[in-house]
Amino acid sequence: MKYTSAEAAKLLRKLTEEKSAILELESQSKEFVASLGEDVESIKPEYDYKQTQIKLDAVEKKIRTVKHAINLFNATHTVPGFNMTVDEMLVYIPMLTERRNKLAEMKSKLPKTRDQSDFGRNSNIIDYRYANYEIDAAASDFERISDELSRAQLALDKLNGSETFEIEI
């Protein structure tokens, strides 16, 4: 069946939830406590070890298949407007985000501020902290990086919502 990357991610999430449900049910039913003299068979929860393992094997195989298909797609499809595959873009976007966050802080600094690190010390000396860079350049780079980040995210979102690939599950 054909899936977009976004659909495959939703399928993967569904399969992971299915696996978690099987494991939770197994956890609740694989052991039980009974008091001496209690009829063990009447309070014993329903649990079939073999069937549970078969269900786990089946869902884990589907998870592996979907993850592999997503990985192949990510490694082989180039994002339009960028000379990068999807997996490269998945590294590039967090890098841009980190850089944008740093630049957001830098562009918000004043050229000169009173240093508060030794505030309250017994001294008549006042220290000042100076920006050792051009604040306007940081602000300009912030805008440029923000635009690039938006462009990258939109291009990746468009690709993930339109390009399809085959997953045999």
C-alpha positions as CSV (number, residue, x, y, z in Angstrom):
1,M,0.0,0.0,0.0
2,K,1.2,3.5,-0.7
3,Y,1.7,6.0,2.1
4,T,3.0,9.5,2.4
5,S,5.7,10.0,5.1
6,A,3.2,11.8,7.3
7,E,0.8,8.8,6.9
8,A,3.6,6.3,7.6
9,A,4.5,8.2,10.8
10,K,0.8,8.0,11.9
11,L,0.8,4.3,11.1
12,L,4.0,3.8,13.1
13,R,2.5,5.7,16.1
14,K,-0.6,3.4,15.9
15,L,1.5,0.3,15.8
16,T,3.6,1.5,18.7
17,E,0.5,2.1,20.7
18,E,-0.8,-1.4,19.8
19,K,2.5,-2.9,21.0
20,S,2.3,-0.9,24.2
21,A,-1.3,-2.1,24.8
22,I,-0.3,-5.8,24.3
23,L,2.6,-5.3,26.7
24,E,0.4,-3.6,29.3
25,L,-2.2,-6.3,29.1
26,E,0.6,-8.9,29.4
27,S,2.0,-7.1,32.4
28,Q,-1.4,-7.1,34.2
29,S,-2.2,-10.7,33.4
30,K,1.0,-12.8,33.4
31,E,1.1,-12.9,37.2
32,F,-1.5,-12.8,39.9
33,V,-1.7,-13.1,43.7
34,A,-4.0,-15.5,45.5
35,S,-4.4,-16.1,49.2
36,L,-4.0,-19.5,50.7
37,G,-7.3,-21.3,50.5
38,E,-8.6,-19.2,47.6
39,D,-9.7,-21.0,44.4
40,V,-6.8,-20.0,42.1
41,E,-8.6,-21.0,38.9
42,S,-11.6,-18.7,39.7
43,I,-9.4,-15.5,40.1
44,K,-6.7,-16.4,37.5
45,P,-6.7,-13.7,34.8
46,E,-7.0,-14.9,31.2
47,Y,-3.5,-15.0,29.7
48,D,-2.1,-17.1,26.8
49,Y,1.7,-16.8,26.8
50,K,2.1,-18.2,23.3
51,Q,-0.6,-16.1,21.7
52,T,0.7,-13.0,23.3
53,Q,4.2,-13.6,21.9
54,I,2.7,-14.3,18.5
55,K,0.9,-10.9,18.6
56,L,4.0,-9.1,19.8
57,D,6.1,-10.7,17.0
58,A,3.5,-9.7,14.4
59,V,3.3,-6.0,15.5
60,E,7.1,-5.7,15.9
61,K,7.6,-7.0,12.4
62,K,5.1,-4.4,11.1
63,I,7.0,-1.7,13.1
64,R,10.3,-2.8,11.6
65,T,8.8,-2.8,8.1
66,V,7.3,0.7,8.5
67,K,10.5,2.1,10.1
68,H,12.6,0.6,7.3
69,A,10.4,2.1,4.6
70,I,10.5,5.5,6.3
71,N,14.3,5.3,6.6
72,L,14.7,4.3,2.9
73,F,12.4,7.2,1.9
74,N,14.4,9.6,4.1
75,A,17.7,8.5,2.7
76,T,16.7,8.5,-1.0
77,H,14.3,11.5,-1.4
78,T,15.7,15.0,-2.0
79,V,13.7,17.9,-0.5
80,P,12.8,20.3,-3.4
81,G,14.6,23.6,-3.1
82,F,17.4,22.1,-1.1
83,N,20.3,20.0,-2.1
84,M,19.6,17.6,0.8
85,T,17.9,14.3,1.4
86,V,15.1,14.1,4.0
87,D,17.5,12.6,6.5
88,E,20.0,15.5,6.0
89,M,17.1,17.9,6.4
90,L,16.2,16.2,9.7
91,V,19.6,17.2,11.0
92,Y,19.7,20.6,9.3
93,I,16.4,21.8,10.9
94,P,17.5,21.3,14.5
95,M,20.8,23.0,13.7
96,L,19.0,26.0,12.3
97,T,16.7,26.1,15.3
98,E,19.7,26.1,17.7
99,R,21.4,28.8,15.8
100,R,18.2,30.9,15.6
101,N,17.7,30.6,19.4
102,K,21.3,31.7,20.0
103,L,20.9,34.7,17.6
104,A,17.6,35.6,19.3
105,E,19.5,36.1,22.5
106,M,22.3,37.9,20.9
107,K,20.1,40.4,19.0
108,S,18.3,41.3,22.2
109,K,21.5,42.4,24.1
110,L,22.3,46.0,24.8
111,P,25.8,47.2,23.6
112,K,26.7,48.0,27.3
113,T,25.1,46.8,30.5
114,R,26.0,46.9,34.1
115,D,27.5,43.6,35.2
116,Q,25.4,42.2,38.0
117,S,27.5,39.1,38.7
118,D,29.1,40.6,41.8
119,F,26.1,42.6,42.9
120,G,26.2,43.4,46.6
121,R,29.9,43.1,47.0
122,N,31.7,45.7,49.1
123,S,33.4,47.7,46.4
124,N,33.1,51.0,44.7
125,I,34.1,49.6,41.3
126,I,31.3,49.3,38.8
127,D,31.9,46.7,36.0
128,Y,30.2,46.9,32.7
129,R,29.6,44.1,30.2
130,Y,30.1,45.0,26.5
131,A,28.8,43.2,23.5
132,N,31.8,42.1,21.5
133,Y,29.9,41.8,18.2
134,E,27.7,43.9,16.0
135,I,24.2,43.6,17.4
136,D,22.7,44.7,14.1
137,A,24.6,41.9,12.3
138,A,23.1,39.3,14.8
139,A,19.6,40.7,14.3
140,S,20.1,40.5,10.5
141,D,21.4,36.9,10.8
142,F,18.5,36.1,13.0
143,E,16.0,37.1,10.3
144,R,17.9,35.3,7.6
145,I,18.1,32.0,9.7
146,S,14.5,32.3,10.7
147,D,13.5,32.6,7.1
148,E,15.7,29.7,6.1
149,L,14.2,27.6,9.0
150,S,10.6,28.4,7.8
151,R,11.5,27.6,4.2
152,A,13.1,24.3,5.2
153,Q,10.2,23.2,7.5
154,L,7.6,24.1,4.8
155,A,9.5,22.2,2.1
156,L,9.8,19.2,4.3
157,D,6.2,19.3,5.4
158,K,5.1,19.6,1.7
159,L,7.3,16.6,0.7
160,N,6.1,14.5,3.7
161,G,2.4,15.2,2.8
162,S,2.7,14.6,-1.0
163,E,5.3,12.0,-2.0
164,T,4.3,8.4,-1.5
165,F,6.2,5.2,-1.1
166,E,5.2,1.6,-0.8
167,I,4.9,-0.3,2.5
168,E,4.1,-4.0,2.4
169,I,2.6,-4.9,5.8
